Amino acid sequence: MKKIKRRDFLRTGLIAGGAVVIGPQMVKVFSQEIPAGETPDIVTISGDDPLHKIVKLLEPLGGIGQFVRNGQTVGILVNSPWRHPGYYTSPDVAIGVAALCLEAGAKEIVCFKPVPDGYWERSEHYEEYAGMIEKFRYGSERVEVGIPKGIALKKAEIFRVFNEVDVYISIPVAKHHAGTIFSGNLKGLMGVSSRDTNRYMHSPDSQFTYDNHEHLAQCIADLNLIRLPDLCVVDAIECALNNGPAGPGETARPNKIVAGIDPLALDVYTAGLAGFAKEDILTFDRAYELGLGKIDTNGLTFSHL
């Protein structure tokens, strides 16, 4: 089935208001099942009871022990600022990842970007994991780092701890963004950079605007040159289709959690789950040109659990 473009998706009336269920036929073009005995590029699982699905989700990738060793510090990047479902990462997904890392022997969980009041409490498992959550450390001090291979962004102010943790796990929600069309792993990295850096990324004259698409897309790709995730776990349970990043707006419900190690490939795939066409998303092209991952998911292998 030919992938629909974002503008056509809205015009066809597939969105009738509220959440839209995206059927598997919409992403069939991407599926190439993994041969027995090989590690898949992308793993998907149902988003029902997400906290308890993380352990099974990571099994085809070798389990959490493939990424986290005893005594290591693990940093997680969660899209948490907003309050409308589909516009923020489910806290159950983030809690599930953190708990699994600690079970693997991680000595500390660092949540790079501080979360708003009440974010963790949105989890139906909050009381059970409150003690663990209270021990999370958050980014505070910032440092300026150079990006020698950056094209539009040559330096950035980021949380110091971002480059200090042993393991970096990206945990975004797959959603619409007014300036980039889609926000996932790549766009989500702006969560570690300062307001001043993000202002410049929006436009060279440091104005917050969503109109300078070329500049923003290039800056996002450049920012990801600092460090790529060791693991990506994408919340594609409920995905915002418009009015991103904050909402409110219409949402789709692919009801999937998706994992892998290639942030670009996962962004392309999860954008497709939500009905966005990769050729409309300039960030993907710029990231591919910088060698940040694979853009053609037809050549990837999948494990659909």
C-alpha positions in Angstrom: 0.0 0.0 0.0 1.3 3.4 -0.9 2.3 5.5 2.1 -0.1 8.4 2.5 1.3 11.9 2.9 0.5 13.9 6.0 -1.6 16.5 4.1 -3.5 13.8 2.3 -4.0 11.9 5.6 -5.8 14.8 7.1 -7.9 15.6 4.0 -9.2 12.1 3.5 -11.2 12.2 6.7 -9.5 9.3 8.4 -9.5 11.4 11.5 -13.0 11.8 12.7 -12.0 13.3 16.1 -10.5 11.7 19.1 -8.2 8.7 18.8 -7.9 6.9 15.4 -6.9 3.3 15.3 -4.2 2.7 12.7 -4.5 -0.8 11.2 -1.5 -3.0 10.4 -2.2 -2.6 6.7 -1.0 1.0 6.8 2.5 -0.1 7.7 2.6 -3.4 5.9 5.1 -2.0 3.4 7.7 -1.8 6.1 7.5 -5.4 7.4 10.2 -7.9 6.8 10.2 -10.6 9.4 13.6 -11.5 10.9 15.2 -14.9 10.0 15.5 -17.3 12.9 18.6 -16.7 15.0 19.3 -13.1 13.9 18.9 -9.9 15.9 16.1 -7.7 14.5 16.6 -4.1 13.6 13.2 -3.2 15.1 11.0 -4.9 17.6 7.3 -4.1 18.2 4.9 -5.1 20.9 1.3 -4.2 22.0 1.0 -1.2 24.1 -1.4 -2.8 26.5 0.0 -2.8 30.1 3.2 -1.1 28.8 5.2 -1.2 32.0 5.2 -5.0 32.0 5.9 -5.3 28.2 9.4 -3.8 28.3 11.2 -7.0 29.3 9.6 -9.0 26.5 10.1 -6.2 24.0 13.9 -6.2 24.6 14.3 -10.0 24.5 14.8 -10.2 20.7 17.6 -7.5 21.0 19.4 -9.6 23.6 17.6 -8.3 26.7 18.5 -5.4 28.8 21.9 -7.0 29.6 22.9 -6.3 26.1 22.9 -2.6 26.9 23.3 -2.2 30.7 26.1 -3.6 32.8 26.4 -3.9 36.5 27.5 -0.6 38.1 26.8 1.6 35.2 24.9 4.9 35.2 21.9 5.0 32.8 20.5 8.2 31.4 17.0 8.3 30.0 15.5 11.0 27.9 11.7 11.2 28.2 9.3 13.6 26.5 7.4 14.7 29.6 6.5 18.5 29.5 3.0 18.3 28.1 -0.3 17.3 29.7 -2.4 15.9 26.9 -2.3 12.1 26.1 -0.4 11.5 22.8 1.8 14.5 23.4 4.0 13.0 26.2 5.8 9.7 26.8 3.7 7.3 28.8 5.3 7.3 32.3 4.6 3.5 32.4 7.0 3.0 29.5 9.7 5.1 31.1 9.2 3.4 34.5 9.4 0.0 32.9 12.7 0.8 31.2 14.2 2.3 34.4 13.1 -0.6 36.5 14.6 -3.1 34.1 17.9 -1.2 34.1 18.1 -1.3 37.8 17.4 -5.0 37.8 20.3 -5.4 35.4 22.6 -3.8 38.0 22.5 -0.1 37.0 23.7 1.9 40.0 21.7 5.0 39.1 19.1 6.4 36.8 19.5 9.9 35.5 16.5 11.5 33.8 18.2 14.2 31.8 15.4 16.7 31.5 13.4 17.5 34.7 9.8 16.4 34.5 6.8 18.6 35.4 5.0 18.1 38.7 2.6 15.2 38.6 4.2 13.5 35.6 5.2 10.2 37.3 2.0 10.2 39.2 0.1 9.7 35.9 1.3 6.1 36.0 -1.1 3.6 37.4 1.9 1.9 38.9 3.2 5.0 40.6 2.7 3.9 44.2 4.6 0.6 43.5 7.6 2.4 42.0 7.6 5.7 44.0 10.6 4.7 45.9 12.6 4.1 42.8 11.4 7.3 41.2 12.4 9.4 44.2 16.0 8.3 43.6 16.2 9.5 40.0 18.7 12.2 39.4 17.9 15.1 37.0 20.1 17.3 34.7 21.0 20.7 36.2 24.4 22.1 35.3 25.0 22.8 31.7 28.2 22.9 29.6 29.0 24.1 26.1 30.2 21.4 23.7 31.5 21.8 20.2 30.0 20.0 17.2 32.8 20.0 14.7 30.9 18.2 12.0 27.8 20.2 12.4 26.6 22.1 9.4 24.2 24.7 10.9 24.8 24.0 14.6 28.5 24.2 15.6 28.1 24.2 19.4 25.4 23.6 22.0 24.7 24.0 25.6 23.6 20.7 27.1 23.2 19.1 30.5 26.7 18.1 31.6 25.5 14.7 32.7 24.4 13.8 29.2 28.0 13.0 28.2 28.8 11.5 31.6 26.4 8.6 31.8 27.5 5.2 30.7 24.3 4.4 28.8 21.9 6.7 27.0 18.4 5.4 26.4 16.0 7.5 24.3 12.3 7.1 25.3 10.2 9.6 23.2 6.6 9.6 22.2 6.0 9.5 18.4 3.9 12.6 17.6 3.4 15.6 15.4 5.5 18.7 15.7 4.6 22.0 14.1 8.2 22.8 13.1 9.4 19.4 11.9 6.1 17.5 11.2 7.3 14.6 13.4 9.0 14.3 16.8 10.7 11.2 18.0 14.2 10.2 18.9 16.0 12.8 16.8 13.8 15.8 17.6 13.6 14.7 21.2 17.3 15.3 21.8 16.4 19.0 22.1 15.4 18.1 25.6 19.0 18.0 26.7 19.9 21.4 25.3 19.4 24.8 26.8 16.7 27.4 25.9 19.3 29.6 24.2 20.5 26.7 22.1 17.0 25.7 21.2 16.2 29.3 20.3 19.0 29.3 17.8 18.0 25.9 16.4 14.6 27.4 15.6 16.1 30.2 13.6 19.6 31.8 13.1 18.4 35.0 14.7 17.2 33.1 17.8 13.5 33.7 17.3 11.1 30.9 18.3 9.4 30.2 15.0 8.3 27.1 13.2 8.7 28.6 9.8 12.4 28.0 9.2 12.1 24.3 8.5 15.4 23.9 6.7 17.4 25.4 9.6 15.6 23.5 12.3 15.9 20.2 10.6 19.6 20.7 10.0 20.2 21.8 13.6 18.4 18.7 14.9 20.5 16.5 12.8 23.7 18.3 13.9 22.7 18.1 17.6 22.5 14.3 17.3 26.2 14.2 16.3 27.0 14.8 20.0 25.8 11.3 21.0 23.5 8.7 19.6 21.4 6.5 21.9 22.6 3.1 23.0 18.9 2.0 22.9 15.7 3.5 21.7 12.2 2.6 23.2 9.5 4.6 21.4 6.0 5.1 22.8 3.7 4.7 19.8 0.7 3.8 21.9 -1.2 7.1 21.3 0.3 9.6 18.8 -0.6 13.2 18.3 -1.5 14.0 14.7 -1.6 17.8 14.9 -1.0 20.8 17.2 2.4 19.4 18.4 4.4 19.7 20.4 1.9 20.6 23.2 -1.6 19.9 21.9 -4.4 19.4 22.5 -5.4 17.9 19.2 -6.3 14.7 17.3 -4.5 11.5 18.0 -4.1 8.1 16.5 -3.7 4.9 18.5 -1.3 2.4 16.8 -1.0 0.9 20.3 2.6 -0.1 19.9 5.9 0.1 21.8 8.9 0.0 19.5 12.6 -0.7 20.3 15.9 -0.8 18.4 19.3 0.9 18.3 19.0 3.0 15.2 17.2 6.3 16.1 16.6 7.4 12.5 15.1 4.0 11.4 12.9 3.9 14.5 11.7 7.5 13.8 10.9 6.6 10.2 9.0 3.5 11.2 7.0 5.1 14.0 6.2 8.1 11.9 4.7 5.6 9.5 2.7 4.0 12.3 1.1 7.4 13.0 0.4 8.0 9.3 3.2 10.5 8.5 5.1 10.1 5.2 8.9 10.0 5.6 9.5 12.1 2.4 7.6 15.0 4.1 10.0 15.0 7.1 13.2 17.0 6.3 14.8 16.0 9.6 15.1 12.4 8.3 16.9 13.5 5.2 19.4 15.7 7.1 20.1 13.0 9.7 20.7 10.4 6.9 23.1 12.7 5.1 25.1 12.9 8.4 25.2 9.1 8.7 23.0 9.0 11.8 21.1 5.9 10.7 19.1 4.1 8.1 16.2 5.8 6.3 15.0 2.9 4.1 13.1 0.6 6.5 12.3 -1.8 3.7 15.8 -3.2 4.2 15.4 -3.8 7.9 14.3 -6.9 9.8 11.4 -6.8 12.3 10.2 -8.9 15.2 6.5 -8.2 15.8 5.7 -9.8 19.2 
